[in-house]
Amino acid sequence: MFKGLKPIVYNGREVWPLVEGGKGVAATNHASAGAWAAAGGIGTVSAVNADSYDPEGKIVPQIYKALTRRERHEELIAYAVEGAVQQVKRAFDIAGGKGAININVLWEMGGAQRVLNGVLERTRGMVAGVTCGAGMPYKLSEIAASYNVHYLPIVSSARAFRALWKRAYSKVAHLLGAVVYEDPWLAGGHNGLSNAEDPLKPEDPYPRVKALRETMREGGIPDSTPIVMAGGVWYLRDWNDWIDNPELGQIAFQYGTRPLLTRESPIPDGWKERLMTIEEGDVLLHRFSPTGFYSSAVRNPFLRNLEARSERQIAFSTQEAGDHVFQLDVGVKGKNFWVTRNDLLRAREWFGAGFTDALKTPDNTLVFVTPAEKVEIRKDQADCMGCLSQCLFSSWADTETNSTGRLADPRSFCIQKTLQEIAHGSDTEQNLMFAGHAAFNFKRDPFYSNGFVPTVKQLVDRILTGD
């Protein structure tokens, strides 16, 4: 047992202060969450478009048959609720009365509140708490109170928590299970990096977490309410100074990336094998996600293609102005595209290299793509099923108009499509592969030598030693 690490009381039961990070779509399911809870920790079922099963136990493909986005959005919510309910029930059975089962949602996912209500209504007594980030989930406490479950907001700053507490959470203080501090520079998936912070200048998490604890104390929240450190957590020995530290109060630790490589992990074997090849620096903090948030993923050909697409980008004016005095003569139809001389030459060069189609962005720029890319982009935008509350890529919005009012952005991608594909066996190099920045340790940590893939129990036992 790593020195100083003691169980915490959560949902009326002693559990290890080790939380499995929820990962959607379908990268954290009943098998991994149930096993994590059975090992004495807090397992997390991702309720982001979770898989459901037919009577034979086979995964039900999420196929959308409706003709309109709004109708497909309704199909998506039905899939999401049914899938998460099935996952929670199975996880609860696997846990066997040990640990705890949480569910995880993105506040900015399409129909988040409806999904939460639908799942919690049908899983009463099974879900200990709801972890929620990717946005400012003011109504999370209110929903949690309706079902008497804990809520665990994910924040990346004391300022964000203060706003949530003052506006809503202070009214439901007794159900605040923990506050998850997600390091925006190190955590995998979407994060809360703000415009005030530099994505290229990581900040030490200690003073930020200390400030979060001080903010919690101002609100009268006891030090026994854990702050869950998420992002960059691999070896507990690296966090020795955080454990039993009166400045920080009770600290727990969230593991998102490490549980991907276990026998119970539902991700395909090809994905697991790819994890063992990641080098330091291979994970990129980027802003291509259609959510508009920063996120971290493996810099594979899928991400490199998005980087290259954005580099093949020029500004244009609809009339002669300033140095925009050259008419663009490649990639566009019509004559109302005025560009600089340098950009005209670049555009001709891209055209000659096969990037013959220019697509408008919401920022009065054009990106150059191949004809095949254009077809795929337009099809993915047309097939949108409203998986986000607002989508930059398709301009969908979960509002009466079903539109953001902005031009759809071809520099982004359909996140539902690519996450479903990678989770169900498609090419890991041609899809978005979320990972935390410590993923290079799979290759370095002797625990995984000779391709060893542990069970969740073996992983939790290993973590508890400090390694």
Salt bridges, closest charged atoms under 4 A:
ASP51 OD1 - HIS424 NE2 2.92
GLU56 OE1 - LYS58 NZ 3.59
GLU74 OE2 - ARG70 NH1 3.64
GLU74 OE1 - ARG114 NH2 2.75
GLU82 OE1 - ARG122 NH2 2.94
GLU121 OE1 - ARG124 NH2 3.00
GLU197 OE2 - ARG208 NH2 2.69
GLU203 OE1 - ARG208 NH1 2.84
GLU214 OE2 - LYS210 NZ 3.04
GLU218 OE1 - ARG162 NH2 3.49
ASP223 OD2 - ARG217 NH2 2.78
ASP244 OD2 - LYS6 NZ 3.14
GLU279 OE2 - LYS443 NZ 2.37
GLU280 OE1 - ARG444 NH2 2.89
GLU307 OE1 - ARG299 NE 2.67
ASP323 OD1 - HIS324 ND1 3.17
ASP329 OD2 - ARG348 NH2 2.72
ASP343 OD1 - ARG346 NH1 2.81
ASP357 OD2 - LYS374 NZ 3.59
ASP363 OD1 - ARG406 NH2 3.61
ASP363 OD2 - ARG411 NH2 2.54
GLU373 OE2 - ARG309 NH2 3.81
GLU373 OE1 - ARG312 NH2 3.83
GLU376 OE2 - LYS417 NZ 2.99
ASP380 OD2 - LYS417 NZ 3.03
ASP383 OD2 - LYS379 NZ 2.48
ASP398 OD1 - ARG70 NH2 3.22
ASP398 OD2 - HIS73 NE2 3.71
ASP409 OD2 - ARG411 NH2 2.82
GLU429 OE2 - ARG274 NE 2.71
ASP445 OD2 - ARG258 NH2 3.50
ASP445 OD1 - ARG462 NH2 3.82
ASP461 OD2 - LYS457 NZ 2.77
ASP467 OD1 - ARG237 NH1 2.05
